[in-house]
Amino acid sequence: MTNNGTFIVEGGHKLSGEIIPQGAKNEALQIISATLLTAEPVLIENLPDILDINKIIDLVDGLGAKVERLSRESVRITAKDIDIDYVLSEDYVRDAQKIRGSVMLIAPLLGRYGRASLPKPGGDKIGRRRLDTHLLGLQAMGADFQYDPSRHIYTFNTDGLVGTYLHMEEISVTGTANVVMAAVLAKGETTIYNAACEPYLQQLCKMLVRMGAKIEGIGSNLLKIQGVETLNGTEHRMLPDMIEIGSFIGMAAMTGSDLTIKDVRLDQLGLIPGTFQRLGIKMNFVNDDIHIPAQDHYEIGSFIEGGLMTLYDAPWPGFTPDLMSIALVTAIQARGSVLIHQKMFESRLFFVDKLIDMGAQIILCDPHRATVIGLDKRAPLRGISMSSPDIRAGVSLLIAAMSAEGTSRIDNIHQIDRGYQRIDERLNALGASIIRE
């Protein structure tokens, strides 16, 4: 894969056929981190083959775990002999900085070895994303941390993690994952209130239980965990990526395509299908597939009392913030208007200027809110040159370009590659025209 790269997208092509979503990126980051909690082998299947996941596997490999690539989508990790001194090496600091998910390696390393480090993490440029939730939770369980400003690195030490009562001040998925992984090997009982409860976190908890952890309340915001001495190996299969599924729903609507998304685990999608139906997108649910028929027009609903439809993100089981950019782009060619209220991140709407340049009718009210006035396909968007600011905005721009008249150029596509595997190849197989430069 190239470092930055460019997509040249010829718009106006309809897609048709079937697509299988990749394994869930956000789940995979947690699951790979959790392999460090045991000395026994853990087999992981349905992994997405994307930059962020390959980077975290490289970090685990660098720490001394035995990593066996069984196929593009499956890996066996045995974290028997870990070189804990490696966490302070220049190589680890450099590589861990590139990926925000490296924050979830702290708890497993602290739980088993009493030491860990974290360079100031990278990832999406979507505004402030605090680490307090992680650090305060681990501190309450008996971890000390220091910040070295010269190296931009946090170091963690503990004489042994101890269970405690934690009331999380924000519903952080990675923060909850970190304290859950710390609690399973801690002494005594840990109670986590206001815990994140999204499917990927439930998957992590279920895997830990198969490994011998004692966790009650999975799927709720109140978790009770009894620490155990050691954990065993296991096998785990990733859920399909709900963000990719939502992206394909929006893409089918915008391009007027007939598309079937296979094996979606409908029981784990929460509000996602219903939210896109509120934008007027027709869907047929057949077994575990979503079929989106070709639609010339789709109409945004309004609230029962006739008010303007508002879509906003919220922690699970609310609508995921990762699909707000996709919902916004999809609304551009709908009939009617919608207010998109991105509550959780403050810079995620700053890509709308590109959409306005393409001919979209969007009023950016403030960093968190945008009103989209649907064009109802009366006029197509026009192709332009643009750059991808983060993973989800990148795919939103790609969807806009695929629906546009003429050719668009999208730079900085490594941001798309971070979250979507071989997206150009997979969409071209359905009839898109995307050239990777």
C-alpha positions in Angstrom: 0.0 0.0 0.0 1.2 3.5 -0.7 1.9 6.0 2.1 -0.5 8.7 0.9 -1.7 8.0 -2.6 -4.5 9.3 -4.8 -7.8 8.0 -6.1 -9.0 9.2 -9.6 -12.7 8.6 -9.5 -14.9 8.8 -12.6 -18.4 9.5 -11.4 -21.8 8.4 -12.7 -21.3 4.6 -12.6 -24.0 2.5 -11.0 -22.9 -0.5 -8.9 -24.6 -3.9 -9.0 -24.0 -7.2 -7.3 -23.0 -8.4 -3.9 -20.3 -7.2 -1.4 -19.1 -8.8 1.8 -18.2 -6.4 4.6 -14.7 -6.7 6.1 -14.1 -7.6 9.7 -14.7 -4.9 12.2 -11.7 -2.5 12.6 -12.6 -1.2 16.0 -13.2 -4.6 17.4 -9.9 -6.0 16.0 -7.9 -3.3 17.8 -9.3 -4.5 21.1 -9.1 -8.2 20.4 -5.4 -8.1 19.2 -4.5 -6.1 22.3 -6.2 -8.8 24.5 -4.0 -11.5 23.1 -1.3 -10.1 25.3 -3.3 -11.2 28.4 -2.4 -14.9 28.0 0.7 -16.9 27.3 -1.4 -19.4 25.3 -2.2 -19.1 21.5 -5.2 -17.0 20.4 -6.6 -17.6 16.9 -8.3 -14.5 15.4 -10.5 -14.8 12.2 -12.2 -12.3 9.8 -9.5 -9.7 10.5 -9.6 -6.6 8.2 -6.5 -6.3 6.1 -6.0 -2.6 6.7 -3.2 -0.3 7.7 -4.3 0.3 11.4 -4.7 -3.4 12.1 -1.4 -4.4 10.4 0.4 -1.7 12.4 -1.0 -3.0 15.8 0.0 -6.6 14.8 3.5 -5.3 14.0 3.6 -3.7 17.5 2.6 -7.0 19.2 5.2 -8.8 17.0 7.9 -6.3 18.1 7.0 -7.0 21.7 8.1 -10.6 21.2 4.8 -12.3 20.6 4.8 -15.2 18.1 2.6 -14.0 15.2 1.5 -16.6 12.6 -0.3 -15.3 9.5 -2.6 -18.1 8.5 -4.2 -16.1 5.7 -5.0 -12.5 4.8 -7.8 -12.6 7.3 -6.6 -14.8 10.1 -3.7 -14.8 12.5 -2.6 -16.8 15.5 -0.8 -14.8 18.3 1.1 -16.5 21.1 2.3 -13.9 23.7 4.4 -16.2 25.7 7.8 -14.5 25.7 7.3 -10.7 25.8 10.3 -8.4 25.9 8.8 -5.8 28.2 11.9 -3.5 27.9 10.9 -3.0 24.2 8.1 -0.6 25.3 10.7 2.1 26.0 12.7 1.5 22.8 12.8 4.2 20.0 11.2 1.7 17.5 8.2 1.0 19.8 7.6 4.7 20.5 7.9 5.6 16.8 5.5 2.8 15.7 3.0 3.2 18.5 2.7 6.9 17.8 1.2 6.2 14.4 -1.9 4.5 15.7 -4.3 5.5 18.3 -5.3 1.9 19.1 -1.9 1.4 20.7 -3.5 2.9 23.9 -5.2 -0.5 24.4 -1.9 -2.3 24.8 -1.3 -0.6 28.2 -3.7 -2.6 30.3 -2.6 -6.1 29.1 1.1 -5.2 29.7 0.4 -3.7 33.1 -1.7 -6.7 34.1 0.9 -9.3 33.2 4.2 -7.4 33.5 3.5 -4.4 35.7 5.0 -2.0 33.1 3.8 -0.2 29.9 4.4 2.9 27.9 2.4 5.1 25.6 3.7 7.7 23.2 1.3 10.5 22.4 -1.0 8.7 20.0 -1.9 9.6 16.4 -5.0 8.6 14.4 -7.8 10.8 13.0 -7.7 14.5 13.2 -11.2 15.0 14.5 -10.7 17.2 17.4 -9.7 16.6 21.0 -9.9 13.0 22.1 -8.9 12.8 25.8 -6.9 10.0 27.4 -8.0 10.9 30.9 -10.6 8.1 31.0 -8.0 5.5 30.4 -5.3 6.9 32.7 -7.6 7.8 35.6 -9.2 4.3 35.4 -5.8 2.5 35.5 -4.6 4.9 38.2 -7.5 4.0 40.4 -6.6 0.4 40.0 -3.1 0.9 41.3 -1.0 2.1 38.3 1.3 5.0 38.5 2.1 7.0 35.4 4.6 9.7 34.5 4.8 11.9 31.4 8.3 12.5 29.8 7.8 15.8 27.9 11.2 15.4 26.1 10.2 12.1 24.5 6.4 12.8 24.5 5.8 9.5 26.2 3.8 8.2 29.2 5.3 5.4 31.3 3.2 3.2 33.6 4.2 1.0 36.5 2.3 -1.0 39.1 3.1 -3.4 41.9 -0.1 -5.2 41.1 -3.5 -4.0 39.9 -6.3 -4.1 42.4 -10.1 -4.1 41.7 -12.1 -1.0 42.6 -15.3 0.8 41.8 -15.0 3.0 38.7 -17.6 5.5 37.6 -16.5 6.4 34.1 -16.9 10.1 33.5 -17.4 9.6 29.7 -18.6 6.6 27.8 -15.4 5.8 26.1 -15.2 2.5 24.2 -11.4 2.2 24.2 -11.3 3.6 27.8 -13.8 0.8 28.9 -11.8 -1.8 26.9 -8.6 -0.8 28.7 -10.1 -1.0 32.2 -11.9 -4.3 31.4 -8.6 -5.8 30.3 -6.9 -4.4 33.4 -9.7 -5.8 35.7 -9.7 -9.4 34.4 -6.2 -10.0 36.0 -6.5 -7.6 38.9 -6.9 -8.7 42.5 -10.5 -8.7 43.7 -13.6 -7.2 42.2 -13.9 -4.3 39.8 -17.2 -2.5 39.1 -17.4 -0.3 36.0 -20.4 2.0 35.9 -21.2 4.1 32.8 -19.3 1.6 30.7 -19.5 1.6 26.9 -21.7 -1.3 25.8 -21.4 -1.4 22.0 -21.2 -4.8 20.2 -17.4 -4.7 19.8 -16.9 -4.3 23.5 -19.4 -7.1 24.1 -17.3 -9.2 21.7 -14.2 -8.4 23.8 -15.9 -9.4 27.0 -17.3 -12.6 25.5 -13.8 -13.6 24.3 -12.3 -12.8 27.7 -15.0 -15.0 29.4 -14.0 -17.9 27.0 -10.4 -17.3 28.2 -11.5 -17.8 31.8 -12.4 -14.2 32.9 -15.4 -13.6 35.2 -17.5 -10.8 33.8 -21.1 -10.0 34.6 -23.4 -7.5 32.9 -22.1 -7.8 29.3 -24.2 -5.6 27.0 -25.1 -3.2 29.8 -23.4 -0.1 31.2 -22.7 -1.8 34.5 -19.9 -4.4 34.4 -18.8 -6.5 37.4 -15.4 -8.3 37.0 -13.8 -10.8 39.4 -10.1 -10.9 38.8 -8.5 -14.3 38.0 -4.8 -15.5 38.2 -4.3 -16.4 34.5 -6.2 -16.6 31.3 -6.2 -19.3 28.6 -6.0 -19.2 24.8 -9.1 -19.2 22.6 -10.5 -18.7 19.1 -12.4 -15.5 18.1 -14.2 -14.4 15.0 -14.6 -10.7 14.2 -18.1 -9.2 13.6 -18.6 -7.6 10.2 -17.7 -3.9 10.2 -20.9 -1.9 10.9 -19.3 1.3 9.6 -18.5 -0.3 6.3 -22.0 -1.7 6.1 -23.4 1.9 6.7 -21.0 3.3 4.1 -22.3 0.8 1.5 -25.9 1.6 2.2 -25.2 5.4 1.6 -23.2 4.6 -1.5 -26.0 2.5 -3.0 -28.5 5.3 -2.4 -26.3 8.1 -3.8 -25.3 6.2 -6.9 -28.9 4.7 -7.5 -27.4 1.2 -7.4 -28.9 -2.2 -6.8 -26.6 -3.7 -4.1 -26.7 -6.6 -1.7 -24.5 -6.5 1.4 -23.9 -10.0 2.6 -23.6 -11.5 6.1 -24.1 -8.3 8.0 -25.1 -9.6 11.4 -28.3 -7.7 11.5 -28.8 -8.5 15.2 -25.7 -6.3 15.9 -26.5 -3.3 13.8 -28.7 -1.4 16.3 -30.1 1.9 14.8 -28.0 1.9 11.7 -30.5 0.4 9.2 -33.4 2.4 10.7 -31.5 5.7 10.5 -30.8 5.3 6.8 -34.5 4.3 6.3 -35.4 7.7 7.8 -33.4 9.2 5.0 -35.8 7.4 2.6 -33.6 4.5 1.6 -35.5 1.3 0.9 -34.0 -1.9 2.2 -35.0 -5.6 2.0 -33.7 -7.8 4.8 -33.2 -11.3 3.5 -31.8 -13.8 6.0 -28.6 -12.0 7.2 -28.2 -9.8 4.1 -29.4 -6.3 3.3 -30.6 -5.7 -0.3 -30.8 -2.1 -1.4 -32.9 -1.8 -4.6 -32.0 0.9 -7.1 -33.9 4.1 -6.3 -34.3 7.1 -8.5 -35.4 9.2 -5.5 -35.4 8.8 -1.7 -37.2 11.2 0.6 -36.1 12.3 4.1 -38.9 11.7 6.7 -39.9 14.4 9.2 -40.8 14.0 12.8 -44.3 13.0 13.7 -45.3 16.6 14.6 -43.9 17.8 11.2 -40.6 19.2 12.5 -37.3 19.0 10.5 -35.6 15.6 10.8 -32.5 15.8 13.0 -29.9 13.1 13.1 -27.4 13.0 15.9 -24.8 10.7 17.2 -24.7 9.2 20.7 -22.8 6.4 22.5 -24.2 2.9 21.8 -27.0 2.0 21.6 -27.4 5.4 20.0 -26.3 6.1 16.4 -22.5 5.8 15.9 -20.6 9.0 15.3 -18.5 7.1 12.7 -21.5 7.1 10.3 -22.5 10.8 10.7 -20.3 11.8 7.7 -21.9 9.1 5.6 -25.4 10.1 6.6 -24.6 13.7 5.7 -23.3 12.9 2.3 -26.2 10.6 1.6 -28.7 13.4 2.4 -27.2 15.6 -0.4 -29.3 13.8 -3.1 -32.4 13.1 -1.0 -35.7 14.9 -1.3 -36.1 17.1 1.8 -33.8 18.6 4.4 -32.1 17.2 7.5 -30.1 18.7 10.4 -26.9 16.7 11.1 -25.8 17.2 14.7 -22.4 15.7 15.3 -22.3 15.9 19.1 -19.3 13.8 20.0 -16.4 15.2 17.9 -15.8 18.8 17.0 -13.9 18.8 13.7 -15.7 16.0 11.9 -17.9 18.3 9.7 -15.0 20.4 8.3 -15.0 18.4 5.1 -18.3 19.9 4.0 -16.6 22.8 2.2 -15.5 20.2 -0.4 -19.1 19.0 -0.8 -20.3 22.6 -1.2 -17.6 23.0 -4.0 -19.1 20.0 -5.7 -22.5 21.7 -5.7 -24.1 20.3 -2.5 -26.5 22.6 -0.6 -25.2 22.5 2.9 -25.3 25.2 5.6 -22.5 24.7 8.2 -24.1 26.1 11.3 -21.1 25.6 13.7 -18.4 23.0 14.2 -21.1 20.5 15.3 -24.1 21.1 13.1 -24.9 21.2 9.4 -28.2 21.5 7.6 -28.4 19.6 4.3 -30.9 20.7 1.8 -31.5 17.7 -0.5 -31.0 18.2 -4.3 -33.4 15.3 -5.0 -31.1 14.3 -7.9 -32.2 17.3 -9.9 -28.6 18.2 -10.4 -25.6 15.9 -10.0 -22.6 16.9 -8.0 -19.5 17.9 -10.1 -16.1 16.3 -9.8 -13.3 18.3 -8.1 -9.9 17.8 -6.5 -9.9 17.2 -2.7 -8.0 15.6 0.1 -9.2 13.1 2.7 -8.9 14.5 6.3 -9.9 11.4 8.2 -11.1 7.8 7.5 -14.9 8.4 7.5 -14.8 11.8 5.7 -12.5 10.2 3.1 -15.1 7.6 2.3 -17.8 10.2 2.3 -15.9 12.2 -0.3 -15.4 8.9 -2.3 -19.2 8.4 -2.2 -19.8 12.0 -3.4 -17.2 11.5 -6.2 -18.8 8.2 -7.3 -22.2 10.0 -7.6 -20.8 13.1 -9.3 -20.6 14.1 -13.0 -17.1 14.1 -14.3 -13.8 13.1 -12.6 -12.7 13.7 -9.1 -9.2 13.5 -7.5 -8.9 12.5 -3.8 -5.5 12.8 -2.2 -4.2 11.5 1.1 -6.1 8.2 0.6 -3.9 6.4 3.2 -6.6 7.8 5.5 -9.1 5.7 3.7 -6.8 2.7 3.6 -6.5 2.9 7.4 -10.1 1.8 7.7 -11.3 0.1 4.5 -9.5 -2.8 2.9 -8.8 -2.7 -0.8 -11.9 -0.5 -1.2 -11.0 0.5 -4.8 -10.7 -3.2 -6.0 -13.9 -4.2 -4.2 -15.9 -1.3 -5.6 -14.5 -1.6 -9.1 -15.6 -5.3 -9.1 -19.2 -3.9 -8.7 -18.9 -1.4 -11.6 -17.2 1.6 -10.0 -14.3 3.4 -11.8 -11.6 4.2 -9.3 -7.9 4.3 -10.2 -5.3 4.3 -7.5 -2.3 6.4 -8.4 
